[in-house]
């Protein structure tokens, strides 16, 4: 009997400690809900979830609004959202573990692991290292890199590798920070070549499973199986409006993970505890220190009233915020935006996950929490940002308006397939008075605006990866026998040559 009572007492004490660790509320955050709800209303958002940990305890965790706005299904701490580019820290960590295991080194050349990988010049082949992939310092231009993997998405991510040598550089290796999702795709493929397993498998084996992140998924198709999955939204006429998922099949290393604030709290605690979880060293301590170091200087922000140098490590931004070290990354994919903030010396972690496209809401909520906890870190208000849904005009709208002078050629002469080895193909077609440009990402209706230039318009509602920004210009080649297409995918227009068929 005594043993039974003793066992019951031990169990009760353990439950009490567990409850205190999970449910302990910090009085500094009392009354914050109305302010968060006001921010949600100002952004016309469907919902969000937030969790705050400090000194090993969850001091705040709550869901707001709806994961399904139409059915009014609420958000809670276990609601699954896309975390977007916060995925990068997971990918870099896999490589950090592999480096510790001796399977690669951050100063290996990428082509030591991907044999058919070449960059635009022999010098880059010799100079670029895995380190540069993870710190966005390869020098490769951002827009063309993104375009080759989005507008011209291949059926297999490894088909991107032979395209890379056709992407120009805008800077020398290691000189400038240029955000580049494609280089994270390359890093993810290096991890696969080093292990013989998929990146998704590596995430699960090395990170998700050891951290008991039971509601975290490698991609959308797995995440939607969770009954607590959040749909993605933008804004239309002042209300949340559904958007479709984004195709991340070739860019998963930079943004395909879905998770919850409860699971992400474990991820944050891992970093605050220098790579340990339940007395097990999940991430190497040396890697944690390197990833959160001030490696690559970020471009200055013209909106900052006072210049504060900010840096990038491995999948994290790092700087000193009014004397406090701050480690942070934001993320966004179609329908979702996220923010993860760590103050390592204060053992503080904040994660905000939201089901709204291209929104400032998570960063505003994060900064609100920081201001409540440390008033001296209060920031000036920034503008409210959120994405509007795409408005689709009639797809048979004539390409040339009666009020605009016609181009120097007939539209019929432009019909055909145009090719570039680093990007892919664009099919130009004409139906009635409307000309279209089709590529793997989308079919665009073209509108002539003068000076032999056409602009693009969507013909169907698509993920908010790209807004309408393309300029199509057609010119005859040197022999005046065929047309070429110049597309504004780089500082110098990219030339697509018409194919003879």
N, C-alpha and C positions, 0 to 999 in steps of 0.2 A: 504494500500500500504506500509506504514511504517513497519507494522508488517511483511509483506511478505519479505521486504528487510532485516529486522533485522534477520528473520529466515534464509534467504539465507546466510547472513554474518556469523551467528553462525555455520551453516553447513559447510561452506567453512573453517572456522577456525578449526573446529573439524577434517576435512579431512586433513588439513595441518599438525596439530599436530600428527595425526595418521601416516601420511606419514613420518614425521620426525622420529617418534619413530621406524618405521619399516625400513626405508631406509637410515637412517643416517650412513655414512661410516666413519670409523676411518682412518685417514691419516697414522697411523702406519702400516696399512696393505696394503697400496697402493703398487702395483707391486708384490704382492705375487703369483699371478696366474702362472707365468712361473715356479716358484719353485715347486708349487703343481703339475703342469703338468709334470715336470721332475720326481718327485717321482712316479707319476702314470706310466710313461713310464718305469722307473727302476723296477717297480713291475709287469709289463706286465698286468696291471689291466684294467678292463672294465670301471669302473667309480666310483665316490664317490660324496657325498654331505657333505657340512660343514656349520655350523652356529656358530656364536660367539655372545654372549650377554654380556653386561656390563652396570651396573647401570640402569637396566631396559630397555635398548635399544638393538635392534639387530644392531650390528656394522658391521657385515659381514655375508652374506648368499649367497651360490652359489653352483650350481651343476657342475660337471665336467664329461666328458666322456659319457658313454652310459649305460642305464638300460637294453637295449636289444642290445647287441654288434652286432649280426648278421643283425638286421634291422636298426642299427644306430639310435635308439630312445634315445634322450638325457635325462640326469639326471637333475632334478631341485630340489628346496627346498622341494617340496611335493612328491618326489619319495619315494616309500615304500621299506624299507630294513628290513631284520631280524636284531634285536639288540642283539641276543644271551644272554649272561649272564648279560648284563645290565638289563635284566628282573628281576634279583634277588632283586634289590632295590624296585621294584613295589610289589613283593610278601611280602617282609619284611614290607613294608609300610602298606599293608592291615592288617597284624597282629598288627602293631603299632596302627592303628585306632581301631581295635577290643579290644586291651588292654585299650585304652582310654575309650571305651564304656563299659568296665567291663565284656566283654564276654570271656576274657582269660587274663592270665598274663604270661609275658615272663619267669617267674620262675615256671610256671606249668610244671609238668612232661608231656611229649608228650602222654604217655598212659592214662592220664586223659581225653584226647579227642579222642584218637584212642585205643579202649579197647583191641584189639587183638595185639597191638604192643609190642614186646619184643626185648630186645637187647641180646648180646651174654652172658652176666652174670647178675645175680640179682643185683649186685652192680651198673651196668650201668643203669638198670631199675630205680633205686632209685636216681641216680646222674644226669642223663642227663635231661636237661631242654630245653624249646623252645629257650631260649637264646643261647644254644650251637648249636642248629640246624642252626641258622641264622648267627653265627660267625664262622662256620666250626671248632668247637672245641669239637665235640663229641668223638673224638679219633678213630672213625671208619676208616678203611683203604680206600683209595681213589679208587684204581684200581678195587678191587672186588665190591665195591659199584657201580661204573660206569658200570662194566660188567654185573651185574645182571639186570640192567635197559636198557642196550643197546644190548649186544650180545644175551641176553635171555629175550628180551622184552615181557612182558605178554600182554594179550588182554585188561586188565583193570588195571589201575595204583594201585588200592587197592589190587591187587594180590601181589604187592611188599611187603606189610606189614608183612605177615607171613614168608617171606624169610629173613628179616633183622636179626633175631636172629642167623642166620648161617654165618653172615659176621663178620670176626675177627676184633679185634681192634689192632691198632699199637701204641696207646698211651692212657694215662689216660684221663678222662673227664676234659676238661678245660686246659690241659697241653700244647698241641701243635695245631697249625693251620694246618689242613689237608683239602684241598678243596674237597667238597663232594656234588655233584649235587643231589644225592639220598636224603640227609637230607633236601634239599630245597623242594623236592617232598613231603616229610613228612610234612613240614611246610605248604605247599599249601593245603594238605588234612586236616590239623588241621583247617585252615580257613574255609574250606567247612563244616566241622562238626560243627563249631561255628555259622555259618550263615544259614546252610541249603541250600546254593546256591553254584554254581560252582565257582571255582577260577576266571574263565573268567568273570562271572557275577560280582563278587566282584571288579575286576580290573575296569570294565566299570562303575559300580555304584559309587565306592569310588574315582576313580582317573581319568579315561579317560573322562567321561562326565563332571564332575565339572571343569576340566581344558580345556574343549572344544578341546580335542585331537581327532578331527574328522577323521583323517587318521591313526589311531592307532588300531591295531587288536591283538586279543588274540592268533591267530595261523595262520598257512600258508593258510589253506583252505578259511578263510575269507579274508586274505590279497590279495590273487590273484584275488579277484573280483574287486579290485581297478584298474582302467585303467592306472594308473601311477606306477604300480608294477614293481620292478626290478627283473630280473632273476639272478640266482646265478652262479658264475664261479669259476674255478681254472685256472691253466695254463698248456698248452700243446704246446710244440715246440715254446715257446716264445710268445704265443698269448692266449687270454682268451678262455676257453673251458668250456662248460656247465656242471654243476653237478646237480644231482637231489636233491630234498628237503630231509631233515632229519626227521625221525619219532620222534616227540617230545611228543607223546601222553601221556607217563607216566612221562616225565621230564619237562613238560611245565612250572612248577613253577620256574625252573631255567633258562629257555631260549627260550620260544616260542613266545614272543611278536615281532610284526613287527610295525615299525613306520617311521616317517620322521624327518628330522632335524628341520622343522618348528614346529612340535608337540613336539619334544624333547626339544626345546627351552623353551616351557611353563613348562615342567617338571623341567628343570634346574632352571628356575626363581622361581618356587615354593620352591626349596631348598634354593636358595639365599635369599628369602624373609621369611625364617623360617616357611614355611608351609602355607603361605597365598597366595591366588589368588583372585584378585578383592575384597579385604577386607573380604574374607571368609576364615576361618581357615580350610584348607583341611587336612593337616597333623598336629598332635599335636606338639607343639613347643618342648616339653620335648622329644618326640620321635626323632625329627630332631637332637637335641643335642646328644642323645645317639647313633643314627645311624652313626654319623660322628665323634664319639669319638675314641680314641686309645684303643680298647678293647683287641684284640688278636694280639700278635706279630707275624708277618709273618717271614718265614725263610729268612735268609740272602741270598742275590744274589751274587754268586761267581764272576759275571762279573762286579760288582761295584768296581771302584777303591777306592772310599771312602765309608765306611759303613754308611748308613742312615737307622735308624730303621723305619720300615713301619708296619702299623697295619691294622686290619680289624674291621669294626663296624658291622652294619646290612645292608648287601648288598652293602657296599662301602669300598674301601681301603682308609686309611687316614694317612697322615704323614706331616712332615714339609720339604718343598722343599727350601733349602737355606734360611730358616727363614720364608717362606710363607706357610701357611697351604694349603695343597692340598688334595682334595677329588676326587677319581677317580674309575672308573671300566671299564674294557674292556669286550667284548663279542665276541663269535664266534660260528656259526653253519654252516652246509654245505652251501657254497656259499656266506656267509656274515661274516663280521667282523666289530666291532664298538668300539668306545672309547668315554667316557664322562668324562670331567675334570671340576672340580669346584675349584675356589680360592675364598672361602667364604668372606674373609676380603676385597678382591678387587672387590667383586660383579661380578666376571667374570665366565662365563660358555662357554665351547667349546664342541661341539658334532661333530663327524665325523662318517658317515655311509658309508660302502663300500661293493660292491658286489663281493668280492674275499675271498676265503677260507683261513683261517689260515695265515693271512697277517700282516706284521708290518706296513702297509701303514697308517691306522688311527692314530696310536700312533706317527708316524713320522710327520704327518700333524699337529696333536695337538701340538707337541713340537715345530714345526716350528712357529706356531702362537704365542705360549707362548714366544718364543725367540724374535719375532718381537715386541710384546707388552711390554715385560720386558727383555731386553737384559741380565740382570744380572742372569736370570734363564736359560741361554743357556746350553744345555747338549752336551756331546760328542756323535758323531754319533754311532749308533748301526747297526748291520748287517741287511741287507734286507732279509726278510722272506716272502715266499708265497708258497702255496701248488701246487704241480703238480698233474695232473689227474692220476688215477690208470691205469697202463699198464696191459692189460689182455693177458697172454700167452694162447696158445691153451689149452682148458679145459681137453683134453684127453691126456695131456703130462703124460707119465708113472711116477708113484710114485717113483720107484726105478731106478736110473740111472745105466747103465752097469758098470760105473767106481766106484761105491760105493758098499762096501761089504753089503750083504743082512742082514736084522735084524735077531734076534735069534728066530723068529717065522714066520709063514706063514701069509700073509695079510688076507687070508680068515678067519683065527681064530679071527680076530679083529672085524669082522662085527657084528653090533648090536646096541642097544640103551644104552647109559650111562647116569646115573642120579646123580644129586646132589640137595639136598632139598633147598639150598639157591640160586641156579642159574637156574637149569632146566635140559633139556635133550639135548644130542648131539647124532645124528644118524651117525654112521660110515657105509658107503657103499662102494662097490667095483664094478667097471664097467670096464671089460677088465683088463688092467694093471694100472688103475688109482683109487686111494682111495680118498673118499670125506668125509668131516665132515659137517653136516648140523645142524644149530641151527636157532632159529627164525630170527636172524639178517641177516644171509647170509649162502650160501653154499660155502665152501672152498675146493679147490683142495689141497691135501697134497703131500708134497715132502719129501722123506726120506733123512736125511743128516748124518746119522750114529749115533752110540751109542743109538740105539733104540729110536731116536727122529725124529719127523716129523715137518715140518714148513708149514704154511698156505699160500695159494695164492687165491686171489679173482677169482671167475668165472664169475662175471658180474660187471659192473661199479656201484659203490655204493656211498652214501654220505661219506664225509671225516670225519666221526666220529672216525673211527679206521683205522689205517694203519696195514699192515701185521706185526704182532708181536707175534703171538701165537706159543708156543712149545707144541706139543702133544707127550707124552711119555706113552707107554703101558707097564704095568707090570702084572704078575700073582698075585692073592691074596695069603693070607697066606696058604690056603689049596691047592694051585697050581691047582685049578679047573676052575677058571674063571679069566678074565682079568679086570683090572681097568685102567682108564685113568687119568693121572696126567697132569693138565693144569696150566700154569704159570700165574695165575690170582692174585697171592698174593706172599708175600715174601717166604712163603712155598707153594709149588704147591697144588692146590685144587684137591681133589680126586673125580672122578666120577666113580661110580660103575656100572658094566654091569648088565642089567636087564635080568631076566629069563622070557622068553615069549614063 
